[in-house]
Amino acid sequence: MKTLLTSMALLCCANQVIASDLESAVSLSLPKLEQLYLHLHQNPELSLQEKNTGARLAQELRQLGFDVTDRVGGYGVVGLFKNGQGPTVMIRADTDGLPIIEQTGKSYASKIRVQDANNNTVGVMHGCGHDIHMTSFIGAAEQLIKNKHQWKGTLMMVAQPAEEVGAGAKAMLKEGLFSKFAKPDHVLGLHVSASLPAGKVAISPGYALANVDSVDITVKGQGGHGAYPHTTIDPVVLASRIVLGIQTITSREISPLKPSVITVGSIHGGSKHNIISNEVKLQLTLRSYDREVRDQQIAALKRLTQGVAISAGLPADKAPVVYVHESESIPSTYNDPALANAVTASIKNELGEENVVKADPVMAGEDFGLFGRTAENVPITIFWLGGVNPQDYAAAQKNGTVLPSLHSSKFAPDYPLALKTGVRAMTASALDLFNQ
C-alpha cells in the first residue's frame, strides 16, 4: 500500500508540474495570441466569404510546421502534423462572422461594412466568439507542437467556414475531410459562452446542442375587399389559427420527456387596411434533440396546416405549402459520454476542479455535430469556454441584470482570460488523448 501511495503522489506531482509548465508557456505566448485575436476581431468575414480569414489561419499553421491544405469545402483549412505512430486527434474551430454592426464601444471594435447576398450594406462582427475559437485553436496548435516530445500520433487542425449558415461542416465532409486527409479517433471543439465567467469551462456529456430546422409556411387564401369578408377566405385568419395550433404540437403531441421548441419568428401578409390579401408567409425555427421528435414536428406542421385549410373550404390547389430548408438543417450535437468524461478530467487537472462545471444541454445549434454523424462514427466533444469578465458576471448575478448574449451587438468577451483558458484546456485535452 505504501508503494502504491508513493507512486500516486509522484504522478500527482508530475501532473502539477506539467500543468504549471503549460500555464507558463501559454502566458508567454499570450501577447502574440492577443494580437492575432484583435486582427481577427477587426477583420471578420461573413459566412462563405472567409477568404482572408482562411488564408491567415493557413499561414499560422504553416509557420508551425503543419502540412496545410486550404480552400477545402469553401474557405476551409486542414493542417496535419504527423508525429509518429499513435491516434489522430482533430481540433476544430469555426471562422465566419455575423451581419451585425458592433456596438460594444471597444477601441478594437469591428468597423467592417460589406454587401450581403441581397446587396444590402451590413456590418460584420464576430458576435458568436469565433475569433476566440480561432485564436485558441492556433494557441493550442502552437503548444502541442512545442511539446511534441510528449505525444505521438497525428494532430489534425480543421478551420471550418460557414458555421452560422449550417453549411461549412457539410461542405468539408462532402469534399472528403475524413477520407482525403485523415480519419480522426477523436474530435474536439470549443465554443465561447456568454453566460459563464472567463476562466471556467462547462461540458455537457450526451446531447449538448439541438437539431435546427428552418421552415417556411405559405398560407394561401382568396383575397378581396375588407368590407366584404364573406366573399373571401382570409389567409390572415388562417395563419393566426395555424400559429395558435402550432402551440399544441409540443404541448399535446410530443412526449413531455422529450425537448421540443417550435417558434414562429416571422409573419408577413397584406398591404393595406381594407384589403384581404391572397397569402401570408410564416418563418419558423424548430429545435429538438431526438431525430424522431424532429420528424414528428415537421409531420405535425404539414397535417395541421392542411387541416386548417380544409376547414376553411380552400380548394386543393390553394393548400398551404410547408417548405423545410433541408440544406440549412443541422443535427443535434451529441458529446460522446466517454470522450466528454475524459476531456472533463483533463481540463480539471489543468485548470482545477473548481473551474470545470457540468453544462445543461441548450437549444442552440452547431454544425460541429455533423463530424460525429459520418459512417466512421467518430466520437466528438465540444465544451463551453467562459467568456464573461468575472467581475461583470458577479455583478450581474448580484443585481439580476442580463448580460449581452451571443449574437448580440454588445457581446465583448474577456478575451485575455478566455484565450489563456481555452488554449490550456484544449492543449491538455489533446495531450491526454494522444497518451491514453
C-alpha positions as CSV (number, residue, x, y, z in Angstrom):
1,M,0.0,0.0,0.0
2,K,2.8,2.4,0.8
3,T,4.4,1.8,-2.6
4,L,1.1,2.5,-4.4
5,L,0.5,5.7,-2.4
6,T,4.1,6.9,-3.2
7,S,3.6,6.2,-6.9
8,M,0.3,8.1,-6.9
9,A,1.9,11.0,-5.1
10,L,4.7,11.1,-7.7
11,L,2.1,11.0,-10.6
12,C,0.2,13.8,-9.0
13,C,3.3,16.0,-8.6
14,A,4.3,15.2,-12.2
15,N,0.8,16.3,-13.4
16,Q,1.1,19.5,-11.4
17,V,4.5,20.3,-13.0
18,I,3.1,19.7,-16.5
19,A,0.1,22.0,-15.7
20,S,2.4,24.7,-14.3
21,D,4.7,24.5,-17.3
22,L,1.7,24.7,-19.7
23,E,0.2,27.7,-17.9
24,S,3.6,29.5,-18.0
25,A,4.1,28.7,-21.7
26,V,0.6,29.9,-22.6
27,S,1.2,33.1,-20.6
28,L,4.4,33.7,-22.6
29,S,2.5,33.3,-25.9
30,L,-0.4,35.4,-24.8
31,P,0.8,38.8,-26.2
32,K,1.1,37.2,-29.7
33,L,-2.2,35.5,-29.4
34,E,-3.9,38.7,-28.4
35,Q,-2.5,40.4,-31.5
36,L,-4.0,37.6,-33.6
37,Y,-7.3,37.9,-31.8
38,L,-7.5,41.6,-32.4
39,H,-6.7,41.2,-36.1
40,L,-9.4,38.5,-36.5
41,H,-11.9,40.6,-34.5
42,Q,-11.3,43.7,-36.5
43,N,-11.4,41.8,-39.9
44,P,-14.4,39.5,-39.7
45,E,-15.9,38.0,-42.8
46,L,-19.4,36.7,-43.5
47,S,-20.3,33.0,-44.0
48,L,-19.0,31.7,-47.3
49,Q,-16.8,34.8,-47.7
50,E,-13.9,33.8,-45.3
51,K,-11.1,34.1,-47.9
52,N,-8.7,36.3,-45.9
53,T,-9.5,34.6,-42.6
54,G,-8.8,31.2,-44.1
55,A,-5.5,32.4,-45.6
56,R,-4.4,33.9,-42.2
57,L,-5.1,30.6,-40.4
58,A,-3.3,28.6,-43.1
59,Q,-0.3,30.9,-42.7
60,E,-0.2,30.4,-39.0
61,L,-0.4,26.7,-39.3
62,R,2.3,26.5,-41.9
63,Q,4.6,28.6,-39.7
64,L,4.1,26.0,-37.0
65,G,5.2,23.2,-39.4
66,F,1.9,21.8,-40.5
67,D,1.2,20.3,-43.9
68,V,-1.6,22.6,-44.9
69,T,-4.4,22.4,-47.5
70,D,-6.6,25.4,-47.9
71,R,-9.9,26.1,-49.7
72,V,-11.4,22.8,-48.5
73,G,-15.2,22.9,-48.7
74,G,-15.1,26.6,-49.5
75,Y,-12.5,28.6,-47.4
76,G,-11.9,25.7,-45.0
77,V,-8.3,24.9,-43.9
78,V,-6.9,21.5,-42.9
79,G,-3.5,21.2,-41.2
80,L,-1.8,17.9,-40.5
81,F,1.2,17.3,-38.2
82,K,2.4,13.7,-38.2
83,N,4.4,12.8,-35.1
84,G,4.9,9.1,-35.2
85,Q,2.5,6.2,-34.6
86,G,-0.5,7.0,-32.5
87,P,-4.1,8.2,-32.5
88,T,-5.3,11.1,-34.7
89,V,-6.8,13.9,-32.7
90,M,-8.8,16.6,-34.6
91,I,-9.3,20.1,-33.3
92,R,-11.9,22.2,-35.0
93,A,-12.6,26.0,-35.0
94,D,-15.2,27.9,-36.9
95,T,-14.3,31.0,-38.8
96,D,-17.2,33.1,-40.0
97,G,-18.7,36.3,-38.6
98,L,-22.2,37.6,-38.4
99,P,-24.0,40.5,-40.2
100,I,-24.1,42.7,-37.0
101,I,-22.9,46.3,-36.5
102,E,-20.8,46.1,-33.4
103,Q,-21.9,48.3,-30.5
104,T,-19.5,47.3,-27.8
105,G,-17.8,50.7,-27.6
106,K,-14.4,48.9,-27.6
107,S,-11.4,50.7,-29.1
108,Y,-10.8,47.5,-31.2
109,A,-14.4,47.1,-32.3
110,S,-15.1,45.9,-35.9
111,K,-15.9,48.7,-38.3
112,I,-16.3,46.4,-41.3
113,R,-19.1,47.1,-43.7
114,V,-19.9,44.8,-46.7
115,Q,-22.6,43.9,-49.2
116,D,-24.5,40.8,-48.3
117,A,-26.1,38.3,-50.7
118,N,-29.1,40.6,-51.2
119,N,-26.9,43.7,-51.9
120,N,-27.6,45.3,-48.6
121,T,-24.9,47.1,-46.7
122,V,-24.3,45.3,-43.4
123,G,-21.8,45.4,-40.6
124,V,-19.8,42.4,-39.8
125,M,-18.9,41.3,-36.3
126,H,-17.6,38.2,-34.5
127,G,-20.7,38.2,-32.3
128,C,-20.6,34.5,-31.7
129,G,-17.0,34.4,-30.5
130,H,-15.4,32.7,-33.5
131,D,-12.4,35.0,-33.1
132,I,-11.9,33.4,-29.6
133,H,-12.3,30.0,-31.2
134,M,-9.7,30.6,-33.9
135,T,-7.1,32.1,-31.6
136,S,-7.5,29.4,-29.1
137,F,-7.1,26.9,-32.0
138,I,-3.8,28.4,-33.1
139,G,-2.6,28.7,-29.5
140,A,-3.3,25.0,-28.8
141,A,-1.6,24.0,-32.1
142,E,1.5,26.0,-31.0
143,Q,1.6,24.4,-27.6
144,L,1.2,20.9,-29.0
145,I,4.0,21.4,-31.5
146,K,6.3,22.9,-28.8
147,N,5.6,19.8,-26.7
148,K,5.7,17.2,-29.4
149,H,8.1,15.2,-27.4
150,Q,5.2,14.5,-25.0
151,W,2.9,12.8,-27.5
152,K,2.8,10.5,-30.6
153,G,0.2,10.4,-33.4
154,T,-1.3,12.9,-35.9
155,L,-2.6,16.3,-35.0
156,M,-5.4,17.4,-37.4
157,M,-6.4,21.1,-37.2
158,V,-9.6,22.0,-39.1
159,A,-10.6,25.6,-39.6
160,Q,-14.2,25.3,-40.7
161,P,-16.1,28.1,-42.6
162,A,-19.9,28.9,-42.8
163,E,-20.9,27.5,-39.4
164,E,-23.5,30.3,-39.0
165,V,-25.5,29.1,-42.0
166,G,-25.0,25.4,-41.3
167,A,-23.0,24.8,-44.5
168,G,-19.3,24.5,-43.6
169,A,-19.1,21.1,-41.9
170,K,-21.3,19.6,-44.6
171,A,-19.1,21.0,-47.4
172,M,-15.8,19.9,-45.8
173,L,-17.1,16.4,-45.1
174,K,-18.5,16.2,-48.7
175,E,-15.1,17.1,-50.0
176,G,-13.6,14.1,-48.2
177,L,-12.3,15.5,-44.9
178,F,-12.1,12.1,-43.3
179,S,-11.0,10.2,-46.5
180,K,-8.6,12.6,-48.3
181,F,-6.8,13.8,-45.1
182,A,-7.2,11.6,-42.1
183,K,-9.9,9.7,-40.1
184,P,-9.7,11.1,-36.6
185,D,-10.0,8.9,-33.5
186,H,-11.3,11.9,-31.5
187,V,-12.7,15.3,-32.5
188,L,-12.6,18.3,-30.1
189,G,-14.1,21.7,-30.3
190,L,-14.9,24.6,-28.0
191,H,-17.5,27.4,-28.0
192,V,-17.3,30.6,-26.1
193,S,-20.1,31.2,-23.6
194,A,-21.8,34.5,-22.8
195,S,-23.3,33.1,-19.6
196,L,-20.1,31.6,-18.0
197,P,-17.3,33.6,-16.4
198,A,-13.9,33.6,-18.2
199,G,-11.5,31.2,-16.6
200,K,-14.1,28.5,-16.4
201,V,-15.2,25.6,-18.7
202,A,-18.5,23.8,-18.9
203,I,-19.2,20.4,-20.5
204,S,-22.4,18.5,-21.3
205,P,-21.9,14.7,-21.8
206,G,-24.6,13.4,-24.2
207,Y,-26.8,15.9,-26.0
208,A,-25.2,19.3,-25.9
209,L,-26.9,21.3,-28.7
210,A,-30.0,20.8,-30.7
211,N,-31.4,19.8,-34.1
212,V,-32.1,23.0,-36.0
213,D,-34.5,23.4,-38.9
214,S,-35.8,26.5,-40.7
215,V,-39.3,26.1,-42.1
216,D,-41.3,28.5,-44.4
217,I,-45.1,28.2,-44.5
218,T,-47.0,29.9,-47.2
219,V,-50.7,30.2,-46.3
220,K,-52.9,30.9,-49.3
221,G,-56.4,32.4,-49.4
222,Q,-58.9,34.2,-51.6
223,G,-58.4,37.9,-51.2
224,G,-60.9,40.8,-51.6
225,H,-62.3,43.9,-50.0
226,G,-62.0,44.2,-46.3
227,A,-65.6,45.4,-46.2
228,Y,-66.9,42.1,-47.7
229,P,-65.1,39.4,-45.8
230,H,-67.8,36.9,-46.5
231,T,-66.7,36.8,-50.1
232,T,-63.1,35.9,-49.2
233,I,-61.1,33.2,-47.4
234,D,-58.8,35.3,-45.3
235,P,-55.3,34.0,-45.1
236,V,-54.5,36.2,-42.1
237,V,-57.2,34.5,-40.1
238,L,-55.9,31.1,-41.3
239,A,-52.4,32.0,-40.4
240,S,-53.5,33.1,-36.9
241,R,-55.2,29.7,-36.4
242,I,-52.1,27.9,-37.5
243,V,-49.9,29.9,-35.1
244,L,-52.1,29.1,-32.2
245,G,-52.5,25.5,-33.3
246,I,-48.7,25.1,-33.5
247,Q,-48.5,25.6,-29.8
248,T,-50.2,22.3,-29.2
249,I,-47.7,20.3,-31.2
250,T,-45.2,20.4,-28.4
251,S,-47.7,20.6,-25.5
252,R,-50.0,17.9,-26.7
253,E,-48.4,15.7,-29.3
254,I,-44.8,15.2,-28.2
255,S,-43.8,13.4,-25.1
256,P,-43.1,15.9,-22.2
257,L,-39.9,13.9,-21.6
258,K,-38.5,14.9,-25.0
259,P,-37.5,18.5,-25.5
260,S,-39.2,20.4,-28.4
261,V,-39.3,24.0,-29.5
262,I,-41.3,25.4,-32.4
263,T,-41.1,29.2,-32.7
264,V,-42.8,31.4,-35.3
265,G,-40.2,34.1,-35.8
266,S,-41.8,36.0,-38.7
267,I,-45.3,36.6,-40.1
268,H,-46.0,38.8,-43.1
269,G,-49.2,39.3,-45.1
270,G,-51.3,42.1,-46.5
271,S,-50.6,45.5,-47.8
272,K,-53.4,47.9,-46.7
273,H,-56.0,48.3,-44.0
274,N,-59.0,47.4,-46.2
275,I,-57.6,44.7,-48.4
276,I,-57.8,41.0,-47.6
277,S,-54.7,39.5,-49.1
278,N,-54.1,36.4,-51.1
279,E,-51.4,34.9,-48.9
280,V,-49.4,35.1,-45.7
281,K,-45.9,33.9,-45.1
282,L,-44.6,32.4,-41.9
283,Q,-41.0,31.6,-40.9
284,L,-40.3,29.1,-38.2
285,T,-37.4,27.6,-36.3
286,L,-37.7,24.1,-35.0
287,R,-35.5,22.7,-32.2
288,S,-35.1,19.2,-30.7
289,Y,-32.5,16.6,-29.8
290,D,-34.2,13.4,-30.9
291,R,-34.4,12.8,-34.7
292,E,-37.8,11.2,-34.2
293,V,-39.1,14.4,-32.5
294,R,-37.8,16.5,-35.4
295,D,-39.6,14.3,-37.9
296,Q,-42.7,14.4,-35.7
297,Q,-42.6,18.3,-35.6
298,I,-42.5,18.5,-39.4
299,A,-45.2,15.9,-40.0
300,A,-47.5,17.7,-37.5
301,L,-46.9,21.1,-39.2
302,K,-47.9,19.6,-42.5
303,R,-51.0,17.9,-41.1
304,L,-52.1,21.0,-39.1
305,T,-51.8,23.5,-42.0
306,Q,-53.7,21.1,-44.3
307,G,-56.4,20.7,-41.8
308,V,-56.9,24.4,-41.2
309,A,-57.1,25.0,-45.0
310,I,-59.7,22.2,-45.5
311,S,-61.8,23.5,-42.6
312,A,-61.9,26.9,-44.3
313,G,-63.1,25.5,-47.6
314,L,-59.9,26.2,-49.6
315,P,-59.5,24.1,-52.8
316,A,-56.6,21.7,-53.0
317,D,-54.7,24.0,-55.3
318,K,-54.6,26.6,-52.6
319,A,-53.3,24.3,-49.8
320,P,-50.6,25.7,-47.6
321,V,-47.0,25.0,-48.6
322,V,-44.7,23.8,-45.8
323,Y,-41.1,24.1,-47.0
324,V,-38.2,22.7,-44.9
325,H,-34.8,24.2,-45.7
326,E,-33.0,20.9,-45.7
327,S,-29.7,22.4,-46.9
328,E,-29.6,24.5,-43.8
329,S,-30.8,21.8,-41.4
330,I,-28.2,20.6,-38.8
331,P,-28.4,17.7,-36.5
332,S,-28.1,17.8,-32.7
333,T,-24.6,17.7,-31.2
334,Y,-24.1,14.6,-29.1
335,N,-21.0,14.6,-27.0
336,D,-19.7,11.1,-26.7
337,P,-20.0,10.4,-23.0
338,A,-16.7,8.6,-22.6
339,L,-14.8,11.3,-24.5
340,A,-16.6,14.1,-22.7
341,N,-15.7,12.5,-19.3
342,A,-12.1,12.1,-20.4
343,V,-11.9,15.7,-21.5
344,T,-13.5,16.8,-18.3
345,A,-10.9,15.0,-16.3
346,S,-8.1,16.5,-18.4
347,I,-9.4,20.1,-18.0
348,K,-10.0,19.7,-14.3
349,N,-6.4,18.5,-13.9
350,E,-5.2,21.6,-15.8
351,L,-7.5,24.3,-14.6
352,G,-8.5,23.0,-11.2
353,E,-11.7,21.1,-10.4
354,E,-13.5,24.3,-9.2
355,N,-13.2,25.8,-12.7
356,V,-14.9,23.0,-14.6
357,V,-18.7,22.5,-14.3
358,K,-21.3,20.3,-15.9
359,A,-23.3,22.2,-18.5
360,D,-27.0,21.7,-19.3
361,P,-27.9,21.0,-22.9
362,V,-29.1,24.1,-24.9
363,M,-31.5,24.5,-27.8
364,A,-28.9,26.5,-29.8
365,G,-27.5,24.6,-32.8
366,E,-23.9,23.9,-34.1
367,D,-22.9,22.1,-37.2
368,F,-20.0,20.6,-35.2
369,G,-22.4,17.7,-34.5
370,L,-22.0,16.6,-38.1
371,F,-18.4,15.4,-37.5
372,G,-19.9,12.7,-35.2
373,R,-22.6,11.5,-37.7
374,T,-20.5,10.1,-40.5
375,A,-20.1,6.5,-41.5
376,E,-16.9,6.5,-39.5
377,N,-18.8,7.2,-36.3
378,V,-16.1,9.3,-34.7
379,P,-16.6,10.3,-31.1
380,I,-16.8,14.1,-30.7
381,T,-17.0,16.5,-27.8
382,I,-17.4,20.3,-27.7
383,F,-17.1,22.3,-24.5
384,W,-18.2,25.7,-23.4
385,L,-15.4,28.3,-22.7
386,G,-16.4,31.1,-20.3
387,G,-16.2,34.5,-21.9
388,V,-17.7,36.9,-19.4
389,N,-15.5,39.2,-17.3
390,P,-15.6,37.6,-13.8
391,Q,-16.4,40.9,-12.2
392,D,-19.2,41.7,-14.6
393,Y,-20.5,38.2,-14.1
394,A,-20.6,38.6,-10.3
395,A,-22.2,42.0,-10.6
396,A,-24.9,40.6,-12.9
397,Q,-25.6,37.7,-10.5
398,K,-25.9,40.1,-7.6
399,N,-28.1,42.7,-9.4
400,G,-30.1,40.3,-11.6
401,T,-29.1,42.2,-14.8
402,V,-29.0,40.4,-18.1
403,L,-25.6,40.0,-19.8
404,P,-25.2,40.5,-23.6
405,S,-25.8,37.2,-25.3
406,L,-24.1,35.5,-28.2
407,H,-25.1,37.2,-31.4
408,S,-25.6,40.5,-29.5
409,S,-24.1,43.7,-30.9
410,K,-22.8,44.3,-27.4
411,F,-21.1,40.9,-26.8
412,A,-17.5,41.6,-25.8
413,P,-15.7,38.6,-24.2
414,D,-12.9,39.0,-21.6
415,Y,-10.5,37.8,-24.3
416,P,-7.2,37.7,-22.5
417,L,-8.5,35.3,-19.8
418,A,-10.7,33.4,-22.2
419,L,-7.9,32.8,-24.6
420,K,-5.5,31.6,-21.9
421,T,-8.1,29.3,-20.5
422,G,-9.1,28.0,-23.9
423,V,-5.5,27.2,-25.0
424,R,-4.8,25.4,-21.7
425,A,-8.0,23.4,-21.8
426,M,-7.7,22.3,-25.4
427,T,-3.9,21.5,-25.2
428,A,-4.3,19.4,-22.0
429,S,-7.3,17.5,-23.5
430,A,-5.4,16.7,-26.7
431,L,-2.2,15.7,-24.8
432,D,-4.1,13.2,-22.7
433,L,-6.0,11.8,-25.7
434,F,-2.7,11.2,-27.5
435,N,-1.3,9.4,-24.4
436,Q,-4.3,7.5,-23.2
